[in-house]
Amino acid sequence: MSRRTKRAFVLPANKAKHSNRVAKSRSAHSNTPSRKQTRGGQQNERLPFAPPEDWHEPAEETRDYRIIVQDPGAGYRHVVTADEVRERLSRLPSRFLRDLQVVQLSRMTRKKSCFPCYGMQWGSALYLYPIEDTLVETFGRPPRPNLVNETRMYGGVWTHTAPSTWTLTWSAATIKDYYLNNILIHELGHLLDDRNSGYVDRERYAEWFAIEYGFRPTQASRHSASGRRRGVKRRHHA
């Protein structure tokens, strides 16, 4: 099993030139890679690593975004399909998708496994990463409290299996829920954020966006459906 560490992504200087070609409604800093929940470790924005991804040159005009599906890599799986991504995004206001041009289900490589993350936004593209075939993630250091709390919200189960080993176990349903209603929406929030430039502020905005447009709507509909199935009568108190 791989051990999770945390590395930050820094935009290479040669890619910074592309920022003036992105849609005018987004500021230049949205061309800087923003990634969701790197697994384990601590945040360090100064590590000299470029995102190991294909750069998708933003087109001047597009009618719709496209979805690229790469082979997940040996021992890994994509937890959502292109159709599921498209269906989930279709439930959002159309204005949120205006600047989105690519959603890529990326391949896991040896280089990426050294600083793995669930998702990333770069320019006009969103990237979703595969996880282990077993749906069990192994961490070599204590996970951050906010990661523990957030993954538990979606059904992830944490176990401290050894002094320096923590595991996060998913089911096929819970990891799909986490990706479609948190990771995907979080990265779209980064794409839409044209106000904030600092890391902390951009993360705070993306987290709010994921809760507001990912978690809350799906939880409300889920509870409503559950209540109908069970014949639950809701009681309102003054």
Long-range contacts (C-beta under 8 A, 24 or more apart in sequence): 1-132, 1-136, 1-138, 2-113, 2-116, 2-132, 2-138, 3-40, 3-138, 3-139, 3-140, 4-39, 4-40, 4-41, 4-116, 4-137, 4-138, 4-139, 4-140, 4-141, 5-40, 5-41, 5-114, 5-115, 5-140, 5-141, 6-38, 6-39, 6-40, 6-41, 6-42, 6-43, 6-44, 6-115, 7-38, 7-41, 7-44, 7-47, 7-49, 7-114, 7-115, 8-38, 8-43, 8-44, 8-45, 8-46, 8-47, 8-49, 8-115, 9-33, 9-35, 9-49, 9-50, 9-51, 9-115, 9-120, 10-45, 10-46, 10-47, 10-48, 10-49, 10-50, 11-50, 11-51, 12-50, 15-55, 18-55, 18-57, 18-58, 18-123, 21-57, 21-58, 21-60, 22-58, 22-99, 22-123, 22-124, 23-58, 23-98, 23-99, 23-124, 25-98, 25-99, 25-194, 26-99, 26-191, 26-192, 26-194, 27-194, 27-195, 27-197, 29-196, 29-197, 29-202, 30-121, 30-123, 30-190, 30-191, 30-193, 30-194, 31-122, 31-123, 32-122, 33-120, 33-121, 33-122, 34-120, 34-121, 34-122, 34-187, 34-190, 34-202, 34-203, 34-206, 35-117, 35-118, 35-119, 35-120, 35-121, 36-117, 36-118, 36-119, 36-120, 36-182, 36-183, 36-186, 36-187, 36-206, 37-117, 37-118, 37-119, 37-147, 37-150, 37-183, 38-115, 38-116, 38-117, 39-116, 39-117, 39-118, 39-137, 39-139, 39-143, 39-147, 40-139, 40-140, 40-141, 40-143, 40-144, 41-141, 42-144, 43-199, 45-199, 49-115, 51-120, 51-122, 52-109, 52-111, 52-112, 53-104, 53-106, 53-120, 53-122, 53-127, 54-104, 55-122, 55-123, 56-101, 56-102, 56-104, 56-123, 56-124, 56-125, 58-101, 58-123, 58-124, 59-101, 62-101, 65-89, 65-97, 65-100, 65-101, 65-102, 65-103, 66-101, 66-102, 66-103, 67-102, 67-103, 67-104, 67-105, 68-102, 68-103, 68-104, 68-105, 69-104, 69-105, 70-104, 70-105, 70-106, 70-107, 71-107, 72-105, 72-107, 72-108, 72-130, 73-107, 73-108, 73-109, 73-130, 75-108, 75-132, 75-133, 76-108, 76-130, 76-131, 76-132, 76-133, 77-130, 77-131, 77-132, 77-133, 78-105, 78-128, 78-130, 79-130, 79-131, 79-135, 79-172, 79-175, 79-176, 79-179, 80-105, 80-128, 80-176, 80-179, 80-180, 80-184, 84-176, 84-180, 85-128, 85-180, 85-184, 88-180, 88-181, 88-184, 89-184, 89-188, 91-217, 92-185, 92-188, 92-213, 96-188, 96-192, 96-213, 99-124, 99-191, 99-192, 100-124, 100-126, 100-188, 100-191, 101-125, 102-126, 103-127, 103-128, 103-184, 104-128, 105-130, 106-130, 118-178, 118-179, 118-183, 119-179, 119-183, 119-184, 119-186, 119-187, 120-187, 121-187, 121-188, 121-190, 121-191, 124-191, 126-184, 126-187, 126-188, 126-191, 127-187, 128-179, 128-183, 128-184, 128-187, 131-170, 131-175, 135-169, 135-170, 135-171, 135-172, 135-175, 136-167, 136-168, 136-169, 136-170, 137-167, 137-168, 137-169, 137-170, 138-165, 138-166, 138-167, 139-165, 139-166, 139-167, 139-168, 140-164, 140-165, 141-166, 142-166, 143-168, 150-182, 151-178, 153-215, 154-178, 154-181, 154-182, 177-218, 180-214, 181-210, 181-214, 181-215, 181-218, 182-210, 182-214, 182-215, 184-214, 185-209, 185-210, 185-213, 185-214, 186-210, 186-214, 189-213
